[in-house]
Structures are given as structure tokens and as C-alpha cells.
């Protein structure tokens, strides 16, 4: 039962990220606009000045968006791959099952890089996206996703089974 729970949790990390990647692709124009809004430091009334730069060139907004989509897709790929590897090893020894967790742990670590690294470190801190309604929603979501991935990674990988 514990192994099946771990498999499902890793699968959910992958599905979660893959769904976001697909939703971003389905809403490419609005996703580009939202990211551009955040990167260009628009609507910053609480802290109107920044010690850093803003990014206003639309091509750089596209590059950032594709980086996010690529990151989400990678999390999705490794999460689903990890769940399938764990599913195949579910009746094996503790060592075999533990070894099958590698892709799932990679998925969770990549999720932390995407949602903690990109959204919270660069988006929230560097570009101060917390100052706007669009940015606050993204920042709060990123916190939830990164913490869920971190907790899942610790739960899945901390024991051999």
C-alpha cells in the first residue's frame, strides 16, 4: 500500500506539471502577456523602484515563457516516467524499488527549480511580482506547487520502500 501511495504521488507531480504545460500552450497569448507584465515591472505601486532591471522586449518574454513550458514539460516527463518505473518495480526488493524512484525524484527536484527557482526567486524576489494581482496569484501557486513537490520528494525517497 505504501508503495502504491508513493507511485501515485509521483504520478501526480508529473500530471500536475504536464497539465500546466498544456494549459500554457493552449493559452499561449495570455500566458505571454502575463509573463511580460511581470517581467516588465508594470503596476508596481508598493515598491515602485527596483535595484534590478526590467525586461520589456517581447522576444525575451517568449524565451522566458518557453523556458517555463519546457521546465513544466520536463517535470511532467520525469514524473510520469518515475511513476511507471516505480510501478514496474513495486513487487521487487526494497533496493529495486528504491532505485526505481530516481526519475520521480528528478521530477520533484525539477519542480522545485521551476516553481521555487524561476517563479519565487526570480519572479517574486527579482521582479517583485507580489505587487500585482497577476503576479501574486502566480507566486502563491508556485509556493504551493514547490512545497507539495518538496514534501513528496522527502516522503518518496526517505525510505527504501
N, C-alpha and C positions, 0 to 999 in steps of 0.2 A: 504494500500500500504506500509506504514512504517513497519508494522508487517511482511509482506512478505519479505521485504528487509532484515530485521533482521534475519529471518529464513534462507534465502539464504546465508547470510554472515556466520552464524554459521555452516551451512551445508558445506560451502567451507573450513572452518577451519578443519572440520572433514575429508573431502575428501582429502584435501591437505596433511595432515599428514598420512592418510591411504595410499595414493599413494606413499609417500616416504618410508613408512614401507615396502610395497610390492616391490618397486624397490630395496630397500636394500636387501631383501630376494632373489630376482631374481639375484642380483649381489653380492652374499654373499662373494665370494672370493675376488673380487676387493674392496668391502666395508671393509673387514677385513684388507686388505693390506693398504688401505688409512688411516684407523684409526690407525693401527700400526705404519705407517710412522709418523703421527702427534704425537702420544704418546711417541715415542722413540726419539723425538727431532732431527730427521735427517734433514740435509740440512739447518741448522741454521747458516747462514754466517753473518747476520747483528748483532745479539746478540748471539754469539756462546756459551756463558756461561749462566747458569740458577742458581738461588738461590734454585731451587727446584729439584726434581728428574725426571728422565725419566722412562717410563715403556717399557721394552723391551721383556717381556715374552709373547709369543703368546696367552697363555691361558687368560691372563689379557686383551689382545686386544679383544678376543672373548667375554669376560664378558662385556667389555665396549660397544661393538657393540650390544650385545643383550639388554643391558640397553637402548641404543638409540632406537632400534627397538621396545622394549616394551613401551617406552615413546611415540613414534610416534603412535603406535597402540592404546594406551590409549587416546591420543588426538583424534584420528580417531573415536574411540568408543563413547566417550563423545560428540564429535561434532555432529555426526550423531544422537545419542540419543537425544541431545538437540534440534536439528532441528525438529525431529519427535515430541517431546513433545510440542514445540512451535507451530508446525503446527496443532496439535490436539487442542491447546488452543487458536488458532488465532481468533475465534469468541466469546471467553469468555470475562469476565470482565478484566479490566486493572490489577487487582490483580491476577487473574488466569493466565493471560499471563505472567506477571512478575515472578510469581512462576515457570512457565514452563521454564524459562531461566536458571535455576540452572545448568543443565548438560552442556549447552553451555558455561557458564562462567567457569565451571570447565575445559572444553576443552581448552579455551583460556589461563587459568592460567597454565595448564599443558604444553601448547605450549611454554609459557614463561619459564617454568622450563627446558624444553628440549633445546630450541634454545638459550635462553639467559643464563640460568644456566649452562647447560652442554657444549654447543658449544662456547659461548662467554666468560663465566667466566673461565671455566676450560681449554677448548681448546685454545682460543685466548690468555688469560692472563697467565694462569699457564703453558701451554705447548708451548706458543708463536707460534701458528700455522700460524700467519700472515706472518711469514718469508718465507713460501714456497708457490708455486703456488697452490698445492693441498689444503693446509690449508687456503689460502686467499679466494679461491672460497667457501669453506665451511663456513668460518667466515662471508663473505659478504651475503651469502644466509641465514645464521642463523639470521643476523641482520634484513633482510627483513621480514622473517617469524615471528620473535618475535615482531617486530613493527606492522606488519599487525594484529597480534593476539591481541596486546595490544589496538590498536585503535578500533578494532572490539569489544573487551570486553567493552570498555568505551561506545561506541555507543549503543550497545545492552542493556547494563544493566543500563545506566544512567537515563532512563525514564521508566515509568510503562508500556508503550505500545510499 
